[in-house]
Amino acid sequence: EPDFWDTYAFERPIDDTTIVVASNSIDTKIDRSSFGVVAATEIGAGIYAAATALEKKRADKGEA
């Protein structure tokens, strides 16, 4: 076909396009809630690690 290749990029450059992103979109809300879940998980893991270290320290003192 003579007009097989798309010439849209030459007709209207992409850098002239204004892209608008809504800050209250569902994707933003999902990203924020996902961040909260990850942060809560990391905090929980840190608390668990600290409690385990204290428990081990107490157990080592009792055995010595």
The first five atom37 places (N, CA, C, CB, O) and aatype in JSON, in Angstrom:
{
  "aatype": [6, 14, 3, 13, 17, 3, 16, 18, 0, 13, 6, 1, 14, 9, 3, 3, 16, 16, 9, 19, 19, 0, 15, 2, 15, 9, 3, 16, 11, 9, 3, 1, 15, 15, 13, 7, 19, 19, 0, 0, 16, 6, 9, 7, 0, 7, 9, 18, 0, 0, 0, 16, 0, 10, 6, 11, 11, 1, 0, 3, 11, 7, 6, 0],
  "atom_mask": [
    [1, 1, 1, 1, 1],
    [1, 1, 1, 1, 1],
    [1, 1, 1, 1, 1],
    [1, 1, 1, 1, 1],
    [1, 1, 1, 1, 1],
    [1, 1, 1, 1, 1],
    [1, 1, 1, 1, 1],
    [1, 1, 1, 1, 1],
    [1, 1, 1, 1, 1],
    [1, 1, 1, 1, 1],
    [1, 1, 1, 1, 1],
    [1, 1, 1, 1, 1],
    [1, 1, 1, 1, 1],
    [1, 1, 1, 1, 1],
    [1, 1, 1, 1, 1],
    [1, 1, 1, 1, 1],
    [1, 1, 1, 1, 1],
    [1, 1, 1, 1, 1],
    [1, 1, 1, 1, 1],
    [1, 1, 1, 1, 1],
    [1, 1, 1, 1, 1],
    [1, 1, 1, 1, 1],
    [1, 1, 1, 1, 1],
    [1, 1, 1, 1, 1],
    [1, 1, 1, 1, 1],
    [1, 1, 1, 1, 1],
    [1, 1, 1, 1, 1],
    [1, 1, 1, 1, 1],
    [1, 1, 1, 1, 1],
    [1, 1, 1, 1, 1],
    [1, 1, 1, 1, 1],
    [1, 1, 1, 1, 1],
    [1, 1, 1, 1, 1],
    [1, 1, 1, 1, 1],
    [1, 1, 1, 1, 1],
    [1, 1, 1, 0, 1],
    [1, 1, 1, 1, 1],
    [1, 1, 1, 1, 1],
    [1, 1, 1, 1, 1],
    [1, 1, 1, 1, 1],
    [1, 1, 1, 1, 1],
    [1, 1, 1, 1, 1],
    [1, 1, 1, 1, 1],
    [1, 1, 1, 0, 1],
    [1, 1, 1, 1, 1],
    [1, 1, 1, 0, 1],
    [1, 1, 1, 1, 1],
    [1, 1, 1, 1, 1],
    [1, 1, 1, 1, 1],
    [1, 1, 1, 1, 1],
    [1, 1, 1, 1, 1],
    [1, 1, 1, 1, 1],
    [1, 1, 1, 1, 1],
    [1, 1, 1, 1, 1],
    [1, 1, 1, 1, 1],
    [1, 1, 1, 1, 1],
    [1, 1, 1, 1, 1],
    [1, 1, 1, 1, 1],
    [1, 1, 1, 1, 1],
    [1, 1, 1, 1, 1],
    [1, 1, 1, 1, 1],
    [1, 1, 1, 0, 1],
    [1, 1, 1, 1, 1],
    [1, 1, 1, 1, 1]
  ],
  "atom_positions": [
    [[0.83, -1.17, 0.0], [0.0, 0.0, 0.0], [0.88, 1.24, 0.0], [-0.95, 0.0, 1.21], [1.89, 1.27, 0.7]],
    [[0.53, 2.23, -0.75], [1.37, 3.43, -0.81], [1.36, 4.23, 0.49], [0.9, 4.31, -1.96], [2.38, 4.82, 0.84]],
    [[0.26, 4.28, 1.23], [0.18, 5.06, 2.48], [0.21, 4.15, 3.7], [-1.11, 5.91, 2.49], [-0.52, 4.37, 4.67]],
    [[1.05, 3.13, 3.65], [1.1, 2.14, 4.73], [1.62, 2.72, 6.03], [1.96, 0.96, 4.31], [1.02, 2.5, 7.08]],
    [[2.71, 3.46, 5.98], [3.34, 3.95, 7.2], [2.57, 5.12, 7.78], [4.78, 4.36, 6.93], [2.1, 6.0, 7.06]],
    [[2.45, 5.11, 9.08], [1.74, 6.16, 9.79], [2.61, 7.42, 9.84], [1.35, 5.7, 11.22], [3.78, 7.34, 10.23]],
    [[2.07, 8.54, 9.46], [2.82, 9.8, 9.48], [2.26, 10.75, 10.53], [2.78, 10.47, 8.11], [2.53, 11.95, 10.47]],
    [[1.5, 10.25, 11.5], [0.87, 11.11, 12.49], [1.9, 11.89, 13.31], [-0.01, 10.28, 13.42], [1.68, 13.06, 13.62]],
    [[3.01, 11.27, 13.66], [4.03, 11.96, 14.45], [4.63, 13.14, 13.7], [5.13, 10.98, 14.85], [5.07, 14.11, 14.32]],
    [[4.64, 13.07, 12.38], [5.18, 14.18, 11.59], [4.14, 15.28, 11.41], [5.66, 13.68, 10.24], [4.5, 16.44, 11.2]],
    [[2.88, 14.93, 11.48], [1.82, 15.91, 11.3], [1.59, 16.73, 12.57], [0.54, 15.22, 10.87], [1.3, 17.92, 12.49]],
    [[1.7, 16.09, 13.74], [1.46, 16.76, 15.0], [2.46, 16.22, 16.02], [-0.02, 16.56, 15.49], [2.26, 15.12, 16.55]],
    [[3.52, 16.95, 16.3], [4.53, 16.46, 17.24], [3.95, 16.2, 18.63], [5.68, 17.45, 17.34], [3.08, 16.93, 19.1]],
    [[4.43, 15.17, 19.26], [3.93, 14.78, 20.56], [4.3, 15.81, 21.63], [4.46, 13.41, 20.95], [3.54, 16.0, 22.58]],
    [[5.44, 16.48, 21.5], [5.85, 17.43, 22.53], [4.97, 18.67, 22.57], [7.28, 17.84, 22.3], [5.05, 19.45, 23.52]],
    [[4.13, 18.88, 21.56], [3.18, 19.99, 21.59], [1.89, 19.62, 22.31], [2.87, 20.45, 20.17], [1.03, 20.47, 22.52]],
    [[1.75, 18.37, 22.68], [0.53, 17.9, 23.31], [0.57, 18.19, 24.8], [0.33, 16.4, 23.05], [1.57, 17.93, 25.47]],
    [[-0.51, 18.72, 25.31], [-0.62, 18.97, 26.74], [-1.3, 17.77, 27.39], [-1.41, 20.28, 27.04], [-2.4, 17.38, 27.01]],
    [[-0.62, 17.19, 28.37], [-1.16, 16.03, 29.06], [-1.63, 16.49, 30.43], [-0.1, 14.88, 29.16], [-0.85, 17.04, 31.21]],
    [[-2.89, 16.26, 30.73], [-3.47, 16.67, 32.01], [-3.73, 15.42, 32.83], [-4.78, 17.48, 31.8], [-4.37, 14.48, 32.37]],
    [[-3.22, 15.42, 34.05], [-3.42, 14.29, 34.95], [-4.23, 14.79, 36.14], [-2.06, 13.67, 35.41], [-3.82, 15.72, 36.84]],
    [[-5.36, 14.17, 36.36], [-6.2, 14.55, 37.49], [-5.58, 14.02, 38.78], [-7.64, 14.01, 37.32], [-5.19, 12.85, 38.86]],
    [[-5.48, 14.87, 39.78], [-4.85, 14.44, 41.03], [-5.79, 13.62, 41.9], [-4.37, 15.65, 41.81], [-5.33, 12.95, 42.83]],
    [[-7.07, 13.64, 41.64], [-8.02, 12.86, 42.43], [-8.55, 11.67, 41.65], [-9.17, 13.74, 42.87], [-9.66, 11.19, 41.91]],
    [[-7.77, 11.18, 40.71], [-8.22, 10.04, 39.92], [-8.15, 8.77, 40.75], [-7.38, 9.9, 38.65], [-7.51, 8.75, 41.81]],
    [[-8.78, 7.73, 40.3], [-8.79, 6.45, 41.02], [-7.38, 5.86, 41.1], [-9.74, 5.45, 40.33], [-7.04, 5.21, 42.09]],
    [[-6.57, 6.09, 40.08], [-5.2, 5.58, 40.11], [-4.39, 6.23, 41.22], [-4.51, 5.82, 38.76], [-3.6, 5.56, 41.9]],
    [[-4.58, 7.52, 41.42], [-3.88, 8.22, 42.49], [-4.3, 7.7, 43.84], [-4.12, 9.73, 42.4], [-3.47, 7.51, 44.73]],
    [[-5.59, 7.47, 44.01], [-6.1, 6.95, 45.28], [-5.56, 5.55, 45.55], [-7.63, 6.94, 45.29], [-5.22, 5.23, 46.69]],
    [[-5.48, 4.73, 44.52], [-4.94, 3.38, 44.68], [-3.46, 3.45, 45.03], [-5.14, 2.54, 43.39], [-2.99, 2.7, 45.88]],
    [[-2.72, 4.35, 44.38], [-1.29, 4.5, 44.68], [-1.08, 4.92, 46.13], [-0.65, 5.52, 43.74], [-0.21, 4.39, 46.82]],
    [[-1.89, 5.87, 46.6], [-1.75, 6.34, 47.98], [-2.1, 5.24, 48.97], [-2.64, 7.56, 48.22], [-1.4, 5.06, 49.97]],
    [[-3.17, 4.51, 48.71], [-3.55, 3.45, 49.64], [-2.53, 2.32, 49.61], [-4.96, 2.91, 49.31], [-2.25, 1.7, 50.64]],
    [[-1.97, 2.03, 48.45], [-0.93, 1.0, 48.36], [0.3, 1.43, 49.15], [-0.55, 0.74, 46.88], [0.92, 0.6, 49.82]],
    [[0.65, 2.7, 49.08], [1.78, 3.2, 49.85], [1.51, 3.03, 51.34], [2.05, 4.69, 49.52], [2.41, 2.66, 52.09]],
    [[0.29, 3.3, 51.76], [-0.08, 3.13, 53.17], [0.03, 1.69, 53.62], [0.0, 0.0, 0.0], [0.5, 1.41, 54.72]],
    [[-0.4, 0.77, 52.77], [-0.33, -0.66, 53.11], [1.13, -1.1, 53.22], [-1.07, -1.51, 52.06], [1.49, -1.82, 54.15]],
    [[1.95, -0.67, 52.29], [3.37, -1.04, 52.32], [4.04, -0.44, 53.56], [4.09, -0.56, 51.03], [4.83, -1.11, 54.22]],
    [[3.74, 0.81, 53.86], [4.33, 1.45, 55.04], [3.91, 0.73, 56.31], [3.93, 2.94, 55.11], [4.74, 0.5, 57.19]],
    [[2.64, 0.38, 56.43], [2.16, -0.33, 57.62], [2.82, -1.7, 57.74], [0.63, -0.49, 57.57], [3.14, -2.13, 58.85]],
    [[3.02, -2.37, 56.62], [3.68, -3.67, 56.64], [5.13, -3.55, 57.11], [3.64, -4.32, 55.24], [5.6, -4.36, 57.9]],
    [[5.82, -2.53, 56.62], [7.21, -2.33, 57.03], [7.31, -1.96, 58.5], [7.86, -1.23, 56.18], [8.22, -2.41, 59.19]],
    [[6.38, -1.15, 58.99], [6.38, -0.8, 60.41], [6.13, -2.04, 61.25], [5.3, 0.28, 60.71], [6.79, -2.26, 62.27]],
    [[5.17, -2.86, 60.82], [4.88, -4.1, 61.53], [6.08, -5.04, 61.55], [0.0, 0.0, 0.0], [6.36, -5.66, 62.57]],
    [[6.77, -5.14, 60.43], [7.96, -6.0, 60.36], [9.05, -5.47, 61.28], [8.48, -6.09, 58.91], [9.76, -6.26, 61.91]],
    [[9.2, -4.16, 61.35], [10.2, -3.57, 62.25], [9.88, -3.83, 63.71], [0.0, 0.0, 0.0], [10.76, -4.14, 64.5]],
    [[8.6, -3.69, 64.07], [8.18, -3.96, 65.45], [8.4, -5.43, 65.78], [6.69, -3.59, 65.66], [8.88, -5.77, 66.87]],
    [[8.06, -6.3, 64.86], [8.26, -7.74, 65.07], [9.75, -8.07, 65.24], [7.67, -8.54, 63.9], [10.12, -8.86, 66.11]],
    [[10.59, -7.46, 64.42], [12.03, -7.71, 64.51], [12.57, -7.22, 65.86], [12.78, -7.01, 63.35], [13.39, -7.89, 66.48]],
    [[12.12, -6.05, 66.31], [12.58, -5.52, 67.59], [12.1, -6.41, 68.74], [12.07, -4.08, 67.8], [12.87, -6.7, 69.66]],
    [[10.86, -6.85, 68.69], [10.33, -7.72, 69.74], [11.06, -9.06, 69.76], [8.83, -7.95, 69.54], [11.34, -9.6, 70.83]],
    [[11.37, -9.59, 68.6], [12.1, -10.85, 68.52], [13.51, -10.7, 69.08], [12.16, -11.35, 67.07], [14.0, -11.58, 69.78]],
    [[14.16, -9.58, 68.77], [15.51, -9.34, 69.29], [15.49, -9.22, 70.81], [16.1, -8.05, 68.66], [16.36, -9.76, 71.49]],
    [[14.49, -8.51, 71.35], [14.38, -8.4, 72.81], [14.11, -9.75, 73.45], [13.28, -7.41, 73.19], [14.69, -10.08, 74.49]],
    [[13.24, -10.52, 72.85], [12.92, -11.86, 73.37], [14.16, -12.74, 73.38], [11.81, -12.51, 72.52], [14.41, -13.47, 74.34]],
    [[14.93, -12.68, 72.3], [16.16, -13.49, 72.22], [17.17, -13.03, 73.27], [16.78, -13.4, 70.81], [17.85, -13.85, 73.89]],
    [[17.26, -11.71, 73.45], [18.2, -11.17, 74.43], [17.81, -11.62, 75.84], [18.24, -9.63, 74.35], [18.67, -12.0, 76.64]],
    [[16.51, -11.58, 76.14], [16.04, -12.04, 77.46], [16.28, -13.53, 77.64], [14.54, -11.72, 77.62], [16.67, -13.97, 78.72]],
    [[16.06, -14.31, 76.59], [16.27, -15.75, 76.67], [17.75, -16.08, 76.87], [15.75, -16.44, 75.39], [18.09, -17.0, 77.61]],
    [[18.63, -15.32, 76.2], [20.07, -15.55, 76.35], [20.54, -15.21, 77.77], [20.85, -14.71, 75.33], [21.41, -15.88, 78.32]],
    [[19.96, -14.16, 78.36], [20.34, -13.79, 79.73], [19.88, -14.86, 80.72], [19.72, -12.42, 80.1], [20.58, -15.15, 81.69]],
    [[18.73, -15.43, 80.49], [18.2, -16.45, 81.39], [18.98, -17.75, 81.33], [0.0, 0.0, 0.0], [19.07, -18.46, 82.33]],
    [[19.55, -18.07, 80.17], [20.29, -19.32, 80.0], [21.72, -19.21, 80.51], [20.3, -19.73, 78.53], [22.33, -20.22, 80.87]],
    [[22.27, -18.0, 80.54], [23.69, -17.83, 80.9], [23.96, -17.98, 82.36], [24.17, -16.51, 80.46], [25.1, -17.86, 82.79]]
  ]
}
